[in-house]
Amino acid sequence: MKDTIENLIKEALKSLGIEARKFVIEHPTDISHGDYSTNVGIVTKRGHEIKAFLEQHLPKGVEKIELESGFINFYLSKEFFADSLGEIIEKGESFGKNNRLKGKKVMVEYTDPNVMKPFHIGHLMSNTIGESLSRIIEWEGAGVIRANYYSDTGLNIAKAVWGMKEKTNELPEDSSNNSEKAKFLGSCYVLGVQQSTANPEIERETIEINKKIFDRSDNEINGLYDLGKKWSLEYFTELYTRLGSSFDWLVGESEVVSEGKELVLEFLKKGIFEESEGAIIFRGEKYGPKLHTRVFINKEGLPTYEAKEIGLTKRKFEEYKLDQSIVITGNEQNEYFKVVLEAMRQAIPEAAEITKHFSHGMLRLPTGKMSSRTGDVITAEVLIDQVKKVIEEKGNKATDDIAIGAIKYTILKQGIGNDIIFDFDKSISTEGDSGPYLQYTCARTNSLLEKAKNPSLSAQAGQPSPWQGREKLSPPDKGESEGVRTIERLLYRFPEIVERAGEEYAPQLITTYLIELSSAFNNFYAHEQVIPPSGLGRAGSDSPETPYRLAIVKAFNIIIKNGLSILGIPTPERI
């Protein structure tokens, strides 16, 4: 409907000889001011003429138009809302999808953990945001490749391997669970960091181990490295399953390190990179005042993270012929990535042009900042389990689905880029603005529809329907309650929200909408008798209110499930 109104306004401007101006169409905050409102009358100062034209060409589904304080307000008809309910029910799981990105191939790179280091809540934040953006882009018709670029080379890995060498006698049994293995590797890393920081000799040992890992020249080191990497990846896979995410392309730094080094050396000859004190660097200052110099190959001849990023970019575009590449990192990598992206522009301009970088803030607990170097770190696994514990302490049933829903919603509602202080009590609340609130509301409608056992709403082929399709679903003749008016004026907006979330890369638009919609639904449910006391017998089915109210329930159930699915939040059938 928004597109219809926009096109009609443009037609009005053209017909009246009014210079085309930029105008806005939006939903008024107060539904008494209509379902859509535009400022075109204000920007053109000819609101009365435009209104008159629009009234002469009133589109189907618009009941009336009013001019108020320069704004032209559109009021949709009861028939429009009845038709929209039918459309939602007919489209079901596909309601809200669009073709804005049809035919496009988009890679979303996110999570990017470090082997042999804890999978901390920063990785959880990246995973949550990346998975949601991937799903939003898929809902817009694009083919999405989910990529996970994990770190498995570099000094940090060497320090963990050094720790493993020191703690060989403490190696977990192969039969130990993945969590125990991951904790052991984390302790090895902390030991390696602490000892190399305090002892220059051990620091030199880790540098040598790093070289050996790179050139695979030491059997003992190879064995420890391979074992630690294997354990880490198995643990990550288990955790991804728990979080409801999976990846199409898992690639380690070790797989692109040689390509990155070769590219840097190639572009060294072309003057993009230069030698400095035995290293090869990129002078970012040459290309922008806000950039700085970074090392791409160090004095030992080993490629840095920067060089590996160049190798990864080349691999991405050679293998997948992408239309867009989205990279998600923490805010602490912003300055690093600005320089790398500029180096890409100079070396691989076609790839840099379609690469978009998003950075997220920190997820902090009330106890303060974490550090994997000291061992003071909160892992994703610990946070999930702690949320479950708090739920149980409140006297509620705790499951992974509810805990993960609480965490993901808290992350996504803030908008990408913002720091978050995780409030346990608010995150698990069932009273509003939380993941569990949405999950409980969804489960309530599941139970209600099960209780109704209405064939018209079951979507099973071959079963009769009291309204025989959306064209037969009519609103009650006795007028509408405020609860009905509010919920039906929100339900049809879902596709608009999805499209805008895709355009702005903003999952928080969906969380905000779902909370508003759920609040409206719960108000509707509290004041409307959806199922007659006698049940859905012939008399109940024949009443005009019952089918319409049940259609509202079903439409809401579809949208809440679709919306939560886009966010990557589980939708338990029962709670």
C-alpha positions as CSV (number, residue, x, y, z in Angstrom):
1,M,0.0,0.0,0.0
2,K,2.9,2.4,0.8
3,D,4.2,2.1,-2.8
4,T,0.7,2.6,-4.2
5,I,0.3,5.8,-2.1
6,E,3.7,7.1,-3.1
7,N,3.1,6.5,-6.8
8,L,-0.3,8.3,-6.6
9,I,1.3,11.3,-4.9
10,K,3.9,11.5,-7.7
11,E,1.1,11.3,-10.2
12,A,-0.7,14.1,-8.4
13,L,2.4,16.3,-8.5
14,K,2.9,15.7,-12.2
15,S,-0.7,16.3,-13.0
16,L,-0.9,19.6,-11.0
17,G,2.4,20.8,-12.5
18,I,4.1,20.9,-9.1
19,E,7.9,20.5,-9.1
20,A,8.8,17.1,-7.7
21,R,10.0,17.4,-4.2
22,K,11.3,14.9,-1.7
23,F,8.6,13.9,0.7
24,V,8.1,11.3,3.4
25,I,5.4,8.7,3.9
26,E,5.3,7.1,7.3
27,H,2.9,5.5,9.9
28,P,1.6,8.1,12.4
29,T,2.5,7.3,16.0
30,D,-1.2,7.9,16.9
31,I,-3.5,5.7,14.9
32,S,-6.3,8.3,15.2
33,H,-4.2,10.3,12.6
34,G,-4.5,7.5,10.0
35,D,-2.5,4.6,8.8
36,Y,-0.2,6.5,6.6
37,S,0.8,10.2,6.6
38,T,2.8,12.3,4.3
39,N,4.4,15.8,4.5
40,V,4.0,16.4,0.8
41,G,1.5,19.2,1.5
42,I,4.0,21.0,3.7
43,V,7.0,20.8,1.4
44,T,4.9,21.9,-1.6
45,K,2.6,24.3,0.3
46,R,-0.2,23.0,-1.9
47,G,-1.8,20.4,0.3
48,H,-5.4,21.2,-0.5
49,E,-4.9,20.7,-4.2
50,I,-3.0,17.5,-3.7
51,K,-5.6,16.2,-1.4
52,A,-8.4,17.0,-3.9
53,F,-6.6,15.1,-6.6
54,L,-5.9,12.1,-4.3
55,E,-9.6,11.9,-3.3
56,Q,-10.6,11.8,-7.0
57,H,-8.3,8.9,-7.5
58,L,-8.8,7.1,-4.2
59,P,-6.9,3.8,-4.4
60,K,-8.6,0.5,-3.4
61,G,-8.2,-0.1,0.3
62,V,-8.2,3.6,1.3
63,E,-11.4,4.6,3.0
64,K,-10.7,8.4,3.3
65,I,-8.1,11.1,3.2
66,E,-7.8,14.1,5.6
67,L,-5.6,17.2,5.7
68,E,-4.4,18.1,9.1
69,S,-1.8,20.8,9.9
70,G,-0.3,20.3,6.5
71,F,-0.1,16.6,6.7
72,I,-2.2,14.4,4.4
73,N,-3.4,11.4,6.3
74,F,-4.7,8.1,4.8
75,Y,-7.2,5.9,6.5
76,L,-7.3,2.3,5.3
77,S,-10.6,0.4,5.0
78,K,-11.9,-2.5,7.1
79,E,-11.9,-4.5,3.9
80,F,-8.2,-3.8,3.4
81,F,-7.4,-5.2,6.9
82,A,-9.6,-8.2,6.3
83,D,-7.8,-8.8,3.0
84,S,-4.4,-8.4,4.6
85,L,-5.2,-11.0,7.3
86,G,-6.1,-13.4,4.5
87,E,-2.9,-12.6,2.7
88,I,-0.8,-13.3,5.8
89,I,-2.5,-16.6,6.4
90,E,-2.2,-17.7,2.7
91,K,1.5,-16.8,2.4
92,G,2.4,-18.2,5.9
93,E,6.2,-18.7,6.3
94,S,6.9,-16.6,3.2
95,F,4.9,-13.5,4.3
96,G,7.3,-10.6,4.6
97,K,9.8,-11.8,1.9
98,N,10.7,-9.5,-1.0
99,N,12.8,-9.5,-4.1
100,R,14.8,-6.3,-3.6
101,L,18.1,-8.4,-3.8
102,K,16.9,-11.2,-6.1
103,G,19.7,-12.6,-8.1
104,K,22.4,-11.1,-5.9
105,K,25.1,-13.2,-4.2
106,V,26.2,-11.8,-0.8
107,M,28.8,-13.2,1.6
108,V,28.4,-12.4,5.2
109,E,31.5,-13.0,7.3
110,Y,31.0,-13.2,11.0
111,T,32.0,-14.8,14.3
112,D,35.7,-15.3,13.4
113,P,36.9,-17.0,16.6
114,N,40.5,-17.8,17.5
115,V,41.5,-21.5,17.8
116,M,42.9,-22.4,21.2
117,K,41.4,-19.3,22.8
118,P,38.0,-18.9,24.6
119,F,34.9,-18.4,22.5
120,H,34.0,-15.3,24.4
121,I,30.9,-13.1,24.5
122,G,32.4,-10.9,21.8
123,H,32.3,-13.8,19.4
124,L,28.7,-14.5,20.5
125,M,27.8,-10.9,19.7
126,S,29.3,-11.2,16.2
127,N,27.6,-14.5,15.6
128,T,24.2,-13.1,16.7
129,I,24.5,-10.0,14.5
130,G,25.9,-11.8,11.5
131,E,23.3,-14.6,11.6
132,S,20.4,-12.0,11.7
133,L,21.8,-9.9,8.9
134,S,22.3,-13.1,6.8
135,R,18.6,-14.0,7.3
136,I,17.4,-10.5,6.6
137,I,19.3,-10.5,3.3
138,E,18.0,-13.9,2.4
139,W,14.4,-12.6,3.0
140,E,15.2,-10.0,0.4
141,G,15.8,-12.6,-2.2
142,A,19.7,-12.8,-2.2
143,G,21.7,-15.9,-2.2
144,V,23.8,-15.7,1.1
145,I,27.1,-17.4,1.7
146,R,27.8,-17.5,5.5
147,A,31.6,-17.3,6.0
148,N,33.6,-17.9,9.2
149,Y,37.2,-16.8,9.0
150,Y,38.9,-18.2,12.1
151,S,42.4,-17.4,13.3
152,D,44.7,-20.4,13.4
153,T,48.1,-18.7,12.9
154,G,50.1,-16.0,14.5
155,L,51.9,-15.4,17.8
156,N,48.8,-15.9,19.9
157,I,48.5,-19.5,18.5
158,A,52.2,-20.0,19.1
159,K,51.8,-19.0,22.8
160,A,48.9,-21.5,23.2
161,V,51.1,-24.2,21.6
162,W,53.9,-23.3,24.0
163,G,51.5,-23.7,26.9
164,M,50.4,-27.1,25.5
165,K,54.0,-28.2,25.4
166,E,54.5,-27.2,29.0
167,K,51.3,-29.0,30.1
168,T,51.6,-32.1,28.0
169,N,51.1,-34.3,31.0
170,E,47.7,-32.6,31.6
171,L,46.3,-33.2,28.1
172,P,42.6,-34.2,28.3
173,E,41.7,-37.7,27.2
174,D,40.3,-38.0,23.7
175,S,37.0,-39.1,25.3
176,S,36.7,-35.8,27.3
177,N,33.9,-33.5,26.2
178,N,34.5,-30.5,24.0
179,S,34.0,-28.0,26.8
180,E,36.8,-29.6,28.9
181,K,39.2,-29.6,25.9
182,A,38.3,-25.9,25.2
183,K,39.0,-24.9,28.8
184,F,42.3,-26.7,28.8
185,L,43.4,-24.9,25.6
186,G,42.3,-21.6,27.2
187,S,44.5,-22.3,30.2
188,C,47.4,-23.1,27.9
189,Y,47.0,-19.8,26.1
190,V,46.9,-17.8,29.4
191,L,50.1,-19.6,30.5
192,G,51.8,-18.8,27.3
193,V,50.9,-15.1,27.4
194,Q,51.9,-14.7,31.0
195,Q,55.2,-16.5,30.7
196,S,56.3,-14.9,27.4
197,T,55.4,-11.4,28.8
198,A,57.5,-12.0,32.0
199,N,60.4,-13.9,30.4
200,P,62.2,-12.7,27.2
201,E,63.6,-16.2,26.6
202,I,60.2,-17.7,26.5
203,E,59.0,-14.8,24.2
204,R,61.8,-15.8,21.8
205,E,60.7,-19.5,22.1
206,T,57.1,-18.5,21.0
207,I,58.5,-16.6,18.1
208,E,60.4,-19.7,17.0
209,I,57.3,-21.8,17.5
210,N,55.3,-19.4,15.3
211,K,57.9,-19.8,12.5
212,K,57.7,-23.6,12.9
213,I,53.9,-23.6,12.7
214,F,54.1,-21.5,9.5
215,D,56.6,-23.7,7.7
216,R,55.5,-27.1,9.3
217,S,59.1,-27.9,10.2
218,D,58.8,-29.5,13.6
219,N,56.9,-32.8,14.2
220,E,56.2,-32.2,17.9
221,I,54.9,-28.7,17.3
222,N,52.9,-29.9,14.3
223,G,51.3,-32.6,16.5
224,L,50.3,-30.2,19.3
225,Y,49.1,-27.5,16.9
226,D,47.0,-30.0,14.9
227,L,45.5,-31.4,18.0
228,G,44.6,-28.1,19.5
229,K,43.1,-26.8,16.3
230,K,41.0,-30.0,15.9
231,W,39.7,-29.7,19.5
232,S,38.8,-26.0,19.0
233,L,37.0,-26.5,15.7
234,E,35.0,-29.4,17.2
235,Y,34.0,-27.2,20.1
236,F,33.0,-24.3,17.8
237,T,30.8,-26.5,15.7
238,E,29.0,-27.8,18.8
239,L,28.5,-24.3,19.9
240,Y,27.2,-23.1,16.5
241,T,24.6,-25.8,16.6
242,R,23.5,-24.7,20.0
243,L,23.2,-21.1,18.7
244,G,21.3,-22.1,15.6
245,S,23.9,-21.1,13.1
246,S,25.9,-22.9,10.4
247,F,28.4,-21.8,7.9
248,D,28.8,-22.4,4.1
249,W,32.5,-21.5,4.1
250,L,34.8,-22.2,7.1
251,V,38.3,-20.9,6.3
252,G,41.3,-20.5,8.5
253,E,44.1,-17.9,8.3
254,S,46.5,-20.7,7.5
255,E,44.6,-21.4,4.2
256,V,45.1,-17.9,2.9
257,V,48.4,-16.8,4.4
258,S,50.5,-17.8,1.4
259,E,48.2,-16.0,-1.0
260,G,48.3,-12.9,1.2
261,K,52.1,-12.9,1.3
262,E,52.4,-13.4,-2.5
263,L,50.0,-10.5,-3.1
264,V,51.8,-8.2,-0.8
265,L,55.1,-9.0,-2.6
266,E,53.5,-8.6,-6.0
267,F,52.1,-5.2,-5.1
268,L,55.4,-4.2,-3.4
269,K,56.9,-4.2,-6.9
270,K,54.0,-1.8,-8.0
271,G,54.7,0.6,-5.2
272,I,51.6,0.0,-3.2
273,F,53.6,-1.4,-0.4
274,E,57.1,-0.5,0.7
275,E,60.0,-1.9,2.7
276,S,60.9,-0.4,6.1
277,E,63.5,-1.7,8.5
278,G,63.2,-5.2,7.2
279,A,59.4,-5.3,7.2
280,I,56.9,-4.6,4.4
281,I,54.4,-1.9,5.2
282,F,51.5,0.1,3.8
283,R,51.6,3.8,4.5
284,G,48.0,4.6,5.0
285,E,48.8,8.3,5.6
286,K,49.5,8.6,1.8
287,Y,45.8,7.9,1.1
288,G,44.0,9.7,3.9
289,P,44.7,11.9,7.0
290,K,42.8,9.5,9.3
291,L,44.8,6.4,8.2
292,H,48.1,5.1,9.6
293,T,50.9,2.8,8.7
294,R,50.6,-0.9,9.3
295,V,52.9,-3.9,8.8
296,F,51.9,-6.5,6.3
297,I,55.0,-8.7,6.4
298,N,57.1,-8.6,9.6
299,K,60.9,-8.7,10.0
300,E,60.8,-12.4,10.3
301,G,59.3,-12.6,6.8
302,L,55.9,-13.8,8.2
303,P,52.6,-12.3,6.9
304,T,50.6,-10.4,9.5
305,Y,46.8,-10.3,9.9
306,E,46.7,-7.5,7.4
307,A,48.3,-9.6,4.7
308,K,46.1,-12.6,5.4
309,E,43.1,-10.3,5.0
310,I,44.3,-9.4,1.5
311,G,44.7,-13.1,0.7
312,L,41.2,-13.9,2.1
313,T,39.6,-11.1,0.0
314,K,41.2,-12.4,-3.2
315,R,40.0,-15.9,-2.4
316,K,36.4,-14.7,-1.7
317,F,36.0,-13.0,-5.0
318,E,37.7,-15.7,-7.1
319,E,35.7,-18.5,-5.6
320,Y,32.3,-16.9,-5.3
321,K,32.0,-14.0,-7.8
322,L,30.2,-11.9,-5.1
323,D,28.0,-8.9,-5.6
324,Q,28.6,-7.8,-2.0
325,S,30.8,-8.9,0.9
326,I,29.9,-7.9,4.4
327,V,32.4,-8.2,7.2
328,I,31.5,-8.0,10.9
329,T,34.1,-7.3,13.5
330,G,34.3,-5.7,16.9
331,N,34.7,-1.9,17.3
332,E,38.3,-2.4,18.4
333,Q,39.2,-3.4,14.8
334,N,37.8,-0.3,13.2
335,E,41.1,1.5,12.6
336,Y,42.8,-1.7,11.5
337,F,40.1,-2.4,9.0
338,K,40.1,1.1,7.6
339,V,43.8,0.7,6.6
340,V,43.3,-2.8,5.2
341,L,40.3,-1.6,3.2
342,E,42.4,1.2,1.7
343,A,45.1,-1.3,0.9
344,M,42.4,-3.4,-0.9
345,R,41.3,-0.3,-2.9
346,Q,44.8,0.1,-4.2
347,A,45.6,-3.6,-4.8
348,I,42.1,-5.2,-5.5
349,P,39.8,-2.2,-6.2
350,E,36.9,-4.3,-7.6
351,A,36.7,-6.2,-4.3
352,A,37.1,-3.2,-2.0
353,E,34.3,-1.4,-3.9
354,I,31.7,-4.0,-2.8
355,T,33.1,-4.7,0.7
356,K,31.1,-3.3,3.6
357,H,32.4,-3.4,7.1
358,F,30.2,-3.3,10.2
359,S,31.6,-3.2,13.7
360,H,29.8,-4.0,16.9
361,G,30.3,-2.7,20.4
362,M,31.3,-4.7,23.5
363,L,28.9,-6.9,25.5
364,R,29.8,-6.2,29.0
365,L,28.6,-7.8,32.3
366,P,28.1,-5.7,35.4
367,T,31.4,-7.1,36.7
368,G,33.3,-5.2,34.0
369,K,35.6,-5.8,31.1
370,M,37.0,-9.3,30.3
371,S,40.5,-10.3,29.2
372,S,41.4,-13.6,27.6
373,R,45.1,-12.7,28.3
374,T,44.6,-13.0,32.0
375,G,42.0,-15.7,32.0
376,D,39.3,-13.2,33.2
377,V,36.9,-14.0,30.4
378,I,33.3,-14.8,30.1
379,T,32.7,-17.4,27.4
380,A,29.5,-17.7,25.4
381,E,28.8,-21.1,27.0
382,V,29.2,-19.7,30.5
383,L,26.8,-16.8,29.7
384,I,24.1,-19.1,28.3
385,D,24.4,-21.3,31.4
386,Q,24.3,-18.4,33.7
387,V,21.1,-17.0,32.1
388,K,19.5,-20.4,32.5
389,K,20.5,-20.4,36.2
390,V,18.9,-17.0,36.7
391,I,15.7,-18.1,35.0
392,E,15.5,-21.1,37.3
393,E,16.1,-18.9,40.3
394,K,13.0,-16.9,39.3
395,G,11.0,-20.1,39.4
396,N,10.6,-20.6,35.7
397,K,11.6,-23.5,33.4
398,A,15.0,-22.9,31.9
399,T,15.9,-24.2,28.4
400,D,18.6,-23.3,25.9
401,D,16.0,-21.8,23.6
402,I,14.8,-19.3,26.2
403,A,18.3,-18.4,27.4
404,I,19.6,-17.9,23.9
405,G,16.5,-16.0,23.0
406,A,17.1,-13.7,25.9
407,I,20.8,-13.1,24.9
408,K,20.2,-12.6,21.2
409,Y,17.3,-10.2,21.7
410,T,19.4,-8.1,24.1
411,I,22.2,-7.9,21.5
412,L,19.9,-7.1,18.5
413,K,17.6,-4.6,20.1
414,Q,20.5,-2.1,20.6
415,G,21.5,-1.6,17.1
416,I,24.9,-2.6,15.6
417,G,27.8,-0.6,17.0
418,N,26.5,0.1,20.5
419,D,28.1,-1.2,23.7
420,I,25.7,-3.3,25.9
421,I,25.6,-3.8,29.6
422,F,23.9,-7.2,30.0
423,D,21.2,-7.0,32.6
424,F,20.2,-10.5,33.6
425,D,16.8,-9.6,35.1
426,K,15.7,-7.4,32.2
427,S,16.9,-10.0,29.6
428,I,14.7,-12.8,31.0
429,S,11.6,-10.7,31.8
430,T,8.3,-12.1,30.5
431,E,6.6,-8.7,30.9
432,G,8.0,-6.9,27.9
433,D,11.0,-5.8,25.8
434,S,12.8,-9.1,26.0
435,G,13.3,-12.3,24.0
436,P,11.4,-14.5,26.4
437,Y,8.4,-12.1,26.3
438,L,8.2,-12.7,22.5
439,Q,8.7,-16.4,22.9
440,Y,6.0,-16.7,25.6
441,T,3.6,-14.7,23.5
442,C,4.3,-16.9,20.5
443,A,3.8,-20.1,22.6
444,R,0.5,-18.7,23.9
445,T,-0.9,-18.4,20.3
446,N,0.4,-21.9,19.6
447,S,-1.7,-23.2,22.5
448,L,-4.7,-21.0,21.5
449,L,-4.7,-22.3,17.9
450,E,-4.3,-25.8,19.1
451,K,-7.3,-25.4,21.4
452,A,-9.4,-23.8,18.6
453,K,-8.7,-26.8,16.3
454,N,-10.1,-24.7,13.5
455,P,-9.6,-26.3,10.0
456,S,-9.7,-22.9,8.4
457,L,-6.5,-22.0,10.2
458,S,-4.6,-25.2,10.1
459,A,-3.5,-24.7,6.5
460,Q,-4.0,-28.4,5.8
461,A,-4.9,-29.1,2.2
462,G,-8.3,-30.6,1.5
463,Q,-9.9,-29.3,4.7
464,P,-12.9,-27.0,4.6
465,S,-12.7,-23.4,5.6
466,P,-15.5,-21.3,7.0
467,W,-14.5,-18.3,4.9
468,Q,-13.2,-20.2,1.8
469,G,-10.3,-17.9,1.1
470,R,-9.2,-14.4,1.9
471,E,-11.9,-12.8,-0.2
472,K,-14.6,-14.3,2.1
473,L,-13.0,-13.1,5.4
474,S,-15.0,-10.2,6.5
475,P,-14.6,-7.9,9.5
476,P,-17.4,-8.0,12.1
477,D,-20.5,-6.0,11.3
478,K,-20.9,-4.8,14.9
479,G,-17.9,-2.5,14.8
480,E,-14.4,-2.8,16.0
481,S,-12.9,-2.7,19.5
482,E,-9.8,-0.6,20.1
483,G,-7.8,-3.9,20.5
484,V,-8.9,-5.2,17.1
485,R,-8.2,-1.8,15.5
486,T,-4.7,-1.6,16.9
487,I,-3.5,-5.2,16.1
488,E,-4.9,-5.2,12.6
489,R,-3.1,-1.9,11.9
490,L,0.2,-3.4,12.9
491,L,0.0,-6.8,11.3
492,Y,0.2,-5.7,7.6
493,R,3.3,-3.6,8.2
494,F,5.6,-6.5,8.6
495,P,6.9,-6.6,5.0
496,E,7.7,-2.9,5.2
497,I,9.7,-3.5,8.4
498,V,11.7,-6.3,6.8
499,E,12.5,-4.3,3.7
500,R,13.6,-1.3,5.8
501,A,15.7,-3.5,8.1
502,G,17.5,-4.8,4.9
503,E,18.0,-1.4,3.5
504,E,19.5,0.0,6.7
505,Y,21.1,-3.3,8.0
506,A,19.2,-2.8,11.1
507,P,17.8,-5.9,13.0
508,Q,16.7,-3.6,15.8
509,L,13.8,-2.4,13.6
510,I,12.4,-5.9,13.7
511,T,12.8,-6.3,17.5
512,T,11.1,-3.0,18.1
513,Y,8.2,-3.9,15.7
514,L,7.8,-7.4,17.3
515,I,7.6,-5.9,20.8
516,E,4.9,-3.3,19.7
517,L,3.0,-6.0,17.9
518,S,3.1,-8.5,20.8
519,S,2.0,-5.8,23.2
520,A,-1.0,-5.0,20.9
521,F,-1.8,-8.7,20.6
522,N,-1.7,-9.3,24.4
523,N,-4.0,-6.3,24.8
524,F,-6.3,-7.8,22.2
525,Y,-6.3,-11.2,23.8
526,A,-7.0,-9.7,27.2
527,H,-10.1,-7.9,26.1
528,E,-11.5,-10.1,23.3
529,Q,-13.2,-13.5,23.6
530,V,-11.4,-15.4,20.9
531,I,-13.1,-18.7,21.6
532,P,-16.7,-18.8,22.8
533,P,-17.2,-20.5,26.2
534,S,-19.1,-23.3,24.4
535,G,-16.1,-23.9,22.1
536,L,-16.1,-23.8,18.3
537,G,-19.3,-25.6,17.5
538,R,-21.6,-24.6,14.7
539,A,-22.9,-21.6,16.6
540,G,-19.4,-20.3,17.3
541,S,-18.2,-20.8,13.8
542,D,-21.2,-19.0,12.4
543,S,-20.7,-15.9,14.5
544,P,-18.9,-13.1,12.6
545,E,-16.5,-12.3,15.4
546,T,-15.0,-15.7,16.0
547,P,-13.5,-16.4,12.5
548,Y,-12.1,-12.9,12.3
549,R,-10.5,-13.0,15.8
550,L,-9.0,-16.4,15.1
551,A,-7.7,-15.1,11.8
552,I,-6.0,-12.3,13.8
553,V,-4.5,-14.9,16.1
554,K,-3.2,-17.0,13.2
555,A,-1.8,-14.0,11.4
556,F,0.0,-12.8,14.5
557,N,1.3,-16.4,15.1
558,I,2.8,-16.4,11.5
559,I,4.4,-13.0,11.9
560,I,5.9,-13.5,15.3
561,K,7.4,-16.8,14.1
562,N,8.7,-15.2,10.9
563,G,10.1,-12.3,12.8
564,L,11.9,-14.4,15.4
565,S,13.2,-16.6,12.7
566,I,14.8,-13.6,11.0
567,L,16.4,-12.6,14.2
568,G,17.7,-16.2,14.8
569,I,15.7,-16.5,18.0
570,P,14.2,-19.9,18.7
571,T,10.4,-20.3,18.8
572,P,9.5,-23.0,21.2
573,E,6.1,-24.6,20.5
574,R,5.5,-24.8,24.3
575,I,6.9,-23.1,27.3
